[in-house]
Amino acid sequence: MFSGEYLYKIDDKKRLAVPAKFRKALNNKAVITRGLDNCLFLYSVKEWEKLAKKLSQLPLTQADARGFARIMLAGAMEVNIDKLGRILVPDYLKKYAGLGKEAVIAGLYNRIEIWDAKKWSIYKEDKEKNVEDIAERLNELGI
């Protein structure tokens, strides 16, 4: 289980540290891909395999299903965690998420999100202003 919010720098070689408390669950390997809201998703290999299987079973006859599967699956790359706990963020994913020098790593139970620090701050501030309204809408989903 991943939880918490951490600020890290991306070095000149495009390496990003993964919080120490997340590394054990990742077992020195992870899958990084395009996420939603212009962030990146980082999964353990086990969680990624579960999600990839579901995505591969989406109907080929539906354009949205094909498009979503393409974005997630074609954008995915397995990354190793080095001895210092860092992963290499591929250029195409760094560009997709608009990552600058600082990134926020947010633990979201079964996945990790990687955000540009400035974008995360704006996103989080917006959601915090509306948290009560969001909570009420989630009640309709049984949460």
N, CA, C and O of each residue as an XYZ file, in Angstrom:
572
protein
N       0.840     -1.184      0.000
C       0.000      0.000      0.000
C       0.883      1.245      0.000
O       1.810      1.363      0.801
N       0.588      2.150     -0.891
C       1.352      3.384     -1.000
C       0.515      4.536     -0.460
O      -0.666      4.659     -0.784
N       1.129      5.375      0.361
C       0.448      6.575      0.841
C       1.493      7.629      1.173
O       2.648      7.317      1.462
N       1.065      8.871      1.124
C       1.960      9.975      1.437
C       2.301     10.789      0.211
O       2.020     10.405     -0.924
N       2.920     11.932      0.476
C       3.264     12.910     -0.558
C       4.707     13.348     -0.309
O       5.050     13.763      0.798
N       5.544     13.256     -1.331
C       6.976     13.503     -1.184
C       7.478     14.392     -2.317
O       7.053     14.244     -3.463
N       8.373     15.306     -2.000
C       8.962     16.202     -2.992
C      10.400     15.776     -3.253
O      11.195     15.650     -2.321
N      10.735     15.553     -4.528
C      12.080     15.153     -4.930
C      12.519     15.959     -6.146
O      11.695     16.512     -6.875
N      13.813     16.013     -6.347
C      14.376     16.658     -7.526
C      14.654     15.601     -8.593
O      15.019     14.465     -8.287
N      14.474     15.998     -9.840
C      14.857     15.152    -10.967
C      16.245     15.627    -11.386
O      16.436     16.805    -11.689
N      17.208     14.718    -11.404
C      18.570     15.142    -11.719
C      18.759     15.333    -13.225
O      17.847     15.070    -14.008
N      19.942     15.788    -13.623
C      20.216     16.076    -15.033
C      20.163     14.836    -15.920
O      20.025     14.948    -17.139
N      20.271     13.660    -15.316
C      20.204     12.415    -16.082
C      18.798     11.817    -16.070
O      18.606     10.649    -16.410
N      17.813     12.637    -15.672
C      16.397     12.260    -15.658
C      16.072     11.159    -14.653
O      15.139     10.382    -14.855
N      16.845     11.095    -13.572
C      16.599     10.105    -12.530
C      15.811     10.750    -11.398
O      16.031     11.907    -11.039
N      14.898      9.980    -10.856
C      14.018     10.441     -9.790
C      14.045      9.411     -8.673
O      13.857      8.218     -8.913
N      14.279      9.875     -7.453
C      14.284      8.964     -6.309
C      12.860      8.538     -5.973
O      11.912      9.314     -6.086
N      12.742      7.302     -5.564
C      11.479      6.747     -5.085
C      11.574      6.702     -3.563
O      12.585      6.243     -3.031
N      10.555      7.165     -2.850
C      10.622      7.143     -1.391
C      11.002      5.758     -0.857
O      10.517      4.734     -1.338
N      11.867      5.755      0.134
C      12.369      4.495      0.699
C      11.233      3.566      1.121
O      11.323      2.353      0.929
N      10.167      4.121      1.694
C       9.080      3.265      2.162
C       8.306      2.611      1.024
O       7.558      1.663      1.263
N       8.468      3.096     -0.218
C       7.798      2.496     -1.374
C       8.656      1.421     -2.039
O       8.129      0.523     -2.696
N       9.955      1.509     -1.875
C      10.877      0.636     -2.623
C      10.672     -0.837     -2.334
O      10.737     -1.663     -3.244
N      10.425     -1.176     -1.083
C      10.265     -2.584     -0.723
C       9.082     -3.205     -1.471
O       9.189     -4.316     -1.990
N       7.961     -2.492     -1.528
C       6.773     -3.004     -2.221
C       7.014     -3.130     -3.725
O       6.401     -3.969     -4.385
N       7.900     -2.305     -4.263
C       8.188     -2.351     -5.697
C       9.198     -3.437     -6.045
O       9.297     -3.849     -7.201
N       9.947     -3.899     -5.050
C      10.903     -4.990     -5.256
C      11.934     -4.682     -6.350
O      12.237     -5.532     -7.188
N      12.463     -3.463     -6.331
C      13.516     -3.002     -7.250
C      13.105     -2.895     -8.709
O      13.955     -2.716     -9.580
N      11.818     -3.001     -8.981
C      11.341     -2.919    -10.358
C       9.941     -2.343    -10.339
O       9.176     -2.599     -9.409
N       9.595     -1.564    -11.361
C       8.266     -0.979    -11.447
C       7.920     -0.749    -12.911
O       8.757     -0.908    -13.800
N       6.668     -0.370    -13.138
C       6.217     -0.002    -14.479
C       5.700      1.424    -14.396
O       4.856      1.749    -13.561
N       6.224      2.271    -15.281
C       5.810      3.669    -15.346
C       5.066      3.890    -16.655
O       5.449      3.353    -17.694
N       4.004      4.680    -16.601
C       3.208      4.936    -17.799
C       2.512      6.281    -17.684
O       2.556      6.939    -16.645
N       1.866      6.674    -18.782
C       1.060      7.887    -18.750
C      -0.084      7.697    -17.766
O      -0.708      6.637    -17.703
N      -0.339      8.737    -17.009
C      -1.464      8.692    -16.091
C      -2.549      9.635    -16.567
O      -2.546     10.080    -17.715
N      -3.464      9.929    -15.683
C      -4.534     10.865    -15.980
C      -4.180     12.228    -15.401
O      -3.345     12.318    -14.501
N      -4.793     13.270    -15.896
C      -4.548     14.639    -15.438
C      -3.099     15.080    -15.646
O      -2.585     15.913    -14.899
N      -2.450     14.520    -16.658
C      -1.061     14.850    -17.006
C      -0.064     14.551    -15.899
O       0.876     15.312    -15.669
N      -0.280     13.442    -15.221
C       0.741     12.945    -14.299
C       1.179     11.585    -14.821
O       0.659     11.105    -15.828
N       2.119     10.973    -14.148
C       2.561      9.631    -14.501
C       2.097      8.664    -13.432
O       1.987      9.027    -12.261
N       1.825      7.430    -13.833
C       1.484      6.370    -12.890
C       2.683      5.436    -12.792
O       3.316      5.102    -13.793
N       2.977      5.027    -11.575
C       4.033      4.053    -11.322
C       3.394      2.900    -10.555
O       2.791      3.102     -9.500
N       3.531      1.688    -11.096
C       2.918      0.503    -10.505
C       3.981     -0.526    -10.152
O       5.041     -0.582    -10.775
N       3.684     -1.334     -9.148
C       4.495     -2.533     -8.946
C       4.225     -3.419    -10.157
O       3.193     -3.276    -10.812
N       5.126     -4.312    -10.452
C       4.940     -5.200    -11.599
C       3.661     -6.024    -11.417
O       2.924     -6.243    -12.379
N       3.399     -6.475    -10.204
C       2.206     -7.277     -9.929
C       0.925     -6.483    -10.197
O       0.008     -6.991    -10.843
N       0.857     -5.253     -9.711
C      -0.336     -4.416     -9.943
C      -0.474     -4.077    -11.418
O      -1.584     -4.060    -11.951
N       0.649     -3.806    -12.082
C       0.600     -3.485    -13.497
C       0.036     -4.660    -14.300
O      -0.782     -4.467    -15.199
N       0.472     -5.861    -13.976
C      -0.015     -7.028    -14.707
C      -1.526     -7.176    -14.567
O      -2.198     -7.546    -15.530
N      -2.071     -6.894    -13.382
C      -3.526     -6.957    -13.185
C      -4.235     -5.916    -14.050
O      -5.234     -6.219    -14.704
N      -3.709     -4.678    -14.049
C      -4.321     -3.617    -14.835
C      -4.171     -3.877    -16.335
O      -5.124     -3.708    -17.096
N      -2.984     -4.285    -16.754
C      -2.733     -4.537    -18.181
C      -3.664     -5.628    -18.707
O      -4.142     -5.547    -19.839
N      -3.917     -6.633    -17.898
C      -4.826     -7.702    -18.325
C      -6.226     -7.138    -18.550
O      -6.873     -7.467    -19.544
N      -6.696     -6.294    -17.637
C      -8.025     -5.681    -17.801
C      -8.068     -4.802    -19.049
O      -9.039     -4.828    -19.805
N      -7.001     -4.021    -19.257
C      -6.965     -3.144    -20.426
C      -6.955     -3.943    -21.725
O      -7.578     -3.550    -22.711
N      -6.249     -5.060    -21.715
C      -6.177     -5.877    -22.934
C      -7.500     -6.540    -23.266
O      -7.696     -7.004    -24.390
N      -8.414     -6.592    -22.300
C      -9.714     -7.214    -22.526
C     -10.798     -6.211    -22.915
O     -11.952     -6.592    -23.115
N     -10.435     -4.933    -23.025
C     -11.408     -3.938    -23.463
C     -11.813     -4.231    -24.901
O     -11.003     -4.742    -25.674
N     -13.045     -3.919    -25.275
C     -13.518     -4.250    -26.626
C     -12.794     -3.450    -27.713
O     -12.719     -2.222    -27.664
N     -12.274     -4.172    -28.676
C     -11.570     -3.539    -29.798
C     -12.511     -2.744    -30.683
O     -12.063     -1.894    -31.452
N     -13.784     -3.000    -30.589
C     -14.759     -2.335    -31.447
C     -15.142     -0.943    -30.950
O     -15.824     -0.207    -31.663
N     -14.719     -0.566    -29.743
C     -15.037      0.746    -29.192
C     -13.799      1.644    -29.256
O     -12.752      1.322    -28.693
N     -13.938      2.760    -29.945
C     -12.805      3.665    -30.169
C     -12.205      4.175    -28.854
O     -10.982      4.222    -28.716
N     -13.040      4.552    -27.896
C     -12.514      5.054    -26.614
C     -11.726      3.983    -25.873
O     -10.688      4.271    -25.277
N     -12.211      2.763    -25.912
C     -11.520      1.654    -25.251
C     -10.162      1.416    -25.915
O      -9.154      1.240    -25.231
N     -10.141      1.411    -27.249
C      -8.881      1.230    -27.974
C      -7.906      2.346    -27.645
O      -6.728      2.099    -27.383
N      -8.404      3.572    -27.661
C      -7.542      4.727    -27.402
C      -6.960      4.716    -26.006
O      -5.769      4.969    -25.822
N      -7.798      4.422    -25.016
C      -7.314      4.394    -23.632
C      -6.279      3.290    -23.444
O      -5.239      3.509    -22.823
N      -6.563      2.107    -23.978
C      -5.609      1.005    -23.868
C      -4.282      1.365    -24.540
O      -3.214      1.057    -24.011
N      -4.349      2.008    -25.691
C      -3.116      2.401    -26.386
C      -2.289      3.365    -25.555
O      -1.078      3.197    -25.414
N      -2.948      4.374    -25.006
C      -2.229      5.372    -24.213
C      -1.551      4.722    -23.018
O      -0.385      4.997    -22.735
N      -2.272      3.868    -22.323
C      -1.728      3.248    -21.112
C      -0.687      2.173    -21.428
O       0.397      2.163    -20.844
N      -1.015      1.277    -22.345
C      -0.136      0.137    -22.607
C       1.094      0.511    -23.439
O       2.210      0.104    -23.116
N       0.891      1.281    -24.500
C       2.033      1.650    -25.341
C       2.964      2.610    -24.613
O       4.161      2.661    -24.897
N       2.412      3.368    -23.676
C       3.234      4.315    -22.928
C       3.994      3.699    -21.779
O       4.821      4.368    -21.160
N       3.738      2.443    -21.481
C       4.334      1.798    -20.310
C       5.771      1.351    -20.571
O       6.123      0.912    -21.666
N       6.577      1.479    -19.536
C       7.954      1.012    -19.604
C       8.353      0.461    -18.241
O       8.100      1.080    -17.208
N       8.973     -0.699    -18.256
C       9.485     -1.262    -17.012
C      10.770     -0.517    -16.651
O      11.636     -0.305    -17.501
N      10.882     -0.127    -15.392
C      12.068      0.587    -14.920
C      12.645     -0.133    -13.706
O      11.915     -0.684    -12.882
N      13.953     -0.114    -13.619
C      14.640     -0.685    -12.473
C      14.928      0.409    -11.465
O      15.166      1.560    -11.832
N      14.905      0.049    -10.213
C      15.274      0.982     -9.154
C      16.743      0.720     -8.837
O      17.114     -0.391     -8.458
N      17.577      1.750     -8.994
C      19.017      1.563     -8.795
C      19.368      1.480     -7.304
O      18.494      1.558     -6.441
N      20.641      1.323     -7.029
C      21.118      1.153     -5.646
C      20.807      2.351     -4.761
O      20.722      2.219     -3.540
N      20.638      3.520     -5.373
C      20.314      4.725     -4.612
C      18.810      5.001     -4.570
O      18.371      6.044     -4.085
N      18.028      4.049     -5.087
C      16.574      4.177     -5.016
C      15.959      5.049     -6.086
O      14.866      5.582     -5.895
N      16.646      5.206     -7.220
C      16.150      6.079     -8.286
C      15.664      5.278     -9.487
O      16.114      4.161     -9.746
N      14.731      5.888    -10.209
C      14.281      5.347    -11.487
C      14.628      6.362    -12.571
O      14.781      7.553    -12.301
N      14.746      5.879    -13.774
C      14.965      6.753    -14.934
C      13.615      7.033    -15.565
O      12.896      6.109    -15.945
N      13.271      8.311    -15.678
C      12.002      8.702    -16.294
C      12.257      8.921    -17.786
O      12.999      9.831    -18.155
N      11.653      8.102    -18.644
C      11.873      8.250    -20.088
C      11.458      9.641    -20.576
O      10.531     10.247    -20.040
N      12.155     10.133    -21.594
C      11.889     11.468    -22.138
C      10.430     11.671    -22.527
O       9.844     12.702    -22.198
N       9.831     10.699    -23.226
C       8.456     10.883    -23.702
C       7.472     11.004    -22.535
O       6.461     11.697    -22.650
N       7.758     10.341    -21.425
C       6.880     10.462    -20.258
C       7.150     11.754    -19.496
O       6.228     12.376    -18.970
N       8.398     12.147    -19.439
C       8.758     13.414    -18.791
C       8.048     14.565    -19.526
O       7.505     15.476    -18.901
N       8.065     14.500    -20.846
C       7.396     15.524    -21.660
C       5.887     15.476    -21.460
O       5.256     16.518    -21.285
N       5.301     14.285    -21.484
C       3.857     14.132    -21.311
C       3.389     14.789    -20.009
O       2.382     15.498    -19.995
N       4.117     14.555    -18.924
C       3.716     15.078    -17.614
C       4.222     16.495    -17.363
O       3.892     17.098    -16.342
N       5.023     17.032    -18.289
C       5.559     18.374    -18.110
C       6.435     18.486    -16.877
O       6.422     19.503    -16.184
N       7.199     17.431    -16.608
C       8.031     17.426    -15.409
C       9.195     18.399    -15.537
O       9.918     18.397    -16.533
N       9.363     19.222    -14.523
C      10.485     20.146    -14.446
C      11.551     19.564    -13.535
O      11.794     18.357    -13.537
N      12.178     20.423    -12.764
C      13.267     19.984    -11.879
C      12.764     19.318    -10.598
O      13.463     18.500    -10.001
N      11.538     19.677    -10.177
C      11.002     19.101     -8.952
C       9.730     18.316     -9.256
O       8.885     18.733    -10.048
N       9.627     17.169     -8.598
C       8.457     16.315     -8.790
C       7.884     15.911     -7.437
O       8.606     15.752     -6.452
N       6.588     15.754     -7.422
C       5.903     15.234     -6.244
C       5.559     13.780     -6.534
O       5.031     13.441     -7.593
N       5.871     12.944     -5.572
C       5.511     11.532     -5.648
C       4.409     11.321     -4.622
O       4.606     11.526     -3.425
N       3.245     10.910     -5.112
C       2.086     10.734     -4.241
C       1.665      9.270     -4.235
O       1.444      8.672     -5.288
N       1.558      8.706     -3.049
C       1.123      7.326     -2.913
C      -0.392      7.260     -2.890
O      -1.033      7.942     -2.089
N      -0.974      6.439     -3.768
C      -2.427      6.318     -3.881
C      -2.850      4.850     -3.819
O      -3.439      4.312     -4.757
N      -2.541      4.238     -2.716
C      -2.889      2.865     -2.376
C      -2.195      1.844     -3.270
O      -1.176      1.281     -2.869
N      -2.720      1.586     -4.478
C      -2.117      0.550     -5.320
C      -1.239      1.111     -6.436
O      -0.698      0.359     -7.247
N      -1.103      2.428     -6.473
C      -0.244      3.052     -7.478
C       0.413      4.289     -6.876
O       0.023      4.790     -5.822
N       1.417      4.749     -7.592
C       2.118      5.976     -7.230
C       1.912      6.940     -8.388
O       2.001      6.552     -9.553
N       1.636      8.199     -8.062
C       1.549      9.209     -9.109
C       2.763     10.119     -9.012
O       3.236     10.441     -7.922
N       3.257     10.526    -10.177
C       4.401     11.437    -10.264
C       3.922     12.697    -10.977
O       3.447     12.644    -12.112
N       4.054     13.815    -10.298
C       3.564     15.102    -10.791
C       4.693     16.123    -10.831
O       5.606     16.084    -10.006
N       4.625     17.031    -11.791
C       5.445     18.230    -11.712
C       5.008     18.965    -10.449
O       3.811     19.100    -10.195
N       5.956     19.435     -9.664
C       5.636     20.025     -8.355
C       4.687     21.217     -8.466
O       3.775     21.353     -7.651
N       4.884     22.067     -9.449
C       4.001     23.232     -9.604
C       2.595     22.812    -10.010
O       1.615     23.342     -9.485
N       2.488     21.868    -10.936
C       1.175     21.388    -11.371
C       0.435     20.701    -10.224
O      -0.777     20.855    -10.076
N       1.174     19.946     -9.420
C       0.561     19.276     -8.272
C       0.000     20.303     -7.296
O      -1.107     20.138     -6.783
N       0.748     21.341     -7.045
C       0.318     22.376     -6.106
C      -0.994     23.020     -6.577
O      -1.909     23.228     -5.780
N      -1.076     23.329     -7.856
C      -2.287     23.931     -8.423
C      -3.459     22.943     -8.357
O      -4.564     23.300     -7.949
N      -3.201     21.717     -8.757
C      -4.244     20.688     -8.752
C      -4.768     20.459     -7.330
O      -5.977     20.441     -7.094
N      -3.852     20.289     -6.407
C      -4.230     19.993     -5.024
C      -5.000     21.153     -4.396
O      -5.982     20.943     -3.684
N      -4.551     22.366     -4.660
C      -5.230     23.540     -4.118
C      -6.672     23.611     -4.629
O      -7.594     23.908     -3.869
N      -6.855     23.338     -5.910
C      -8.194     23.350     -6.495
C      -9.087     22.287     -5.852
O     -10.232     22.569     -5.500
N      -8.576     21.085     -5.700
C      -9.381     20.000     -5.126
C      -9.661     20.242     -3.642
O     -10.741     19.905     -3.157
N      -8.711     20.816     -2.927
C      -8.923     21.089     -1.503
C     -10.042     22.113     -1.299
O     -10.783     22.033     -0.319
N     -10.166     23.068     -2.213
C     -11.234     24.071     -2.121
C     -12.610     23.436     -2.277
O     -13.595     23.926     -1.724
N     -12.672     22.349     -3.029
C     -13.947     21.729     -3.375
C     -14.161     20.359     -2.732
O     -15.019     19.596     -3.174
N     -13.396     20.048     -1.704
C     -13.427     18.698     -1.147
C     -14.809     18.302     -0.622
O     -15.193     17.137     -0.733
N     -15.554     19.233     -0.060
C     -16.883     18.899      0.451
C     -17.834     18.529     -0.687
O     -18.592     17.565     -0.580
N     -17.789     19.294     -1.770
C     -18.638     18.989     -2.927
C     -18.268     17.636     -3.537
O     -19.136     16.852     -3.918
N     -16.983     17.385     -3.619
C     -16.513     16.106     -4.162
C     -16.997     14.966     -3.276
O     -17.459     13.939     -3.774
N     -16.891     15.144     -1.966
C     -17.322     14.101     -1.024
C     -18.812     13.801     -1.186
O     -19.224     12.643     -1.124
N     -19.603     14.826     -1.388
C     -21.038     14.609     -1.579
C     -21.319     13.825     -2.849
O     -22.181     12.945     -2.851
N     -20.612     14.125     -3.926
C     -20.808     13.388     -5.179
C     -20.350     11.943     -5.035
O     -20.948     11.048     -5.632
N     -19.309     11.700     -4.260
C     -18.829     10.332     -4.053
C     -19.849      9.514     -3.269
O     -19.909      8.293     -3.409
N     -20.637     10.174     -2.459
C     -21.682      9.484     -1.716
C     -22.643      8.779     -2.667
O     -23.180      7.720     -2.343
N     -22.859      9.368     -3.838
C     -23.726      8.750     -4.844
C     -23.147      7.435     -5.371
O     -23.880      6.580     -5.867
N     -21.820      7.284     -5.259
C     -21.150      6.054     -5.701
C     -21.044      5.024     -4.576
O     -20.486      3.941     -4.753
N     -21.595      5.390     -3.410
C     -21.567      4.451     -2.299
C     -20.328      4.559     -1.431
O     -20.014      3.643     -0.670
N     -19.625      5.674     -1.543
C     -18.405      5.866     -0.746
C     -18.698      6.794      0.407
O     -17.807      7.090      1.203
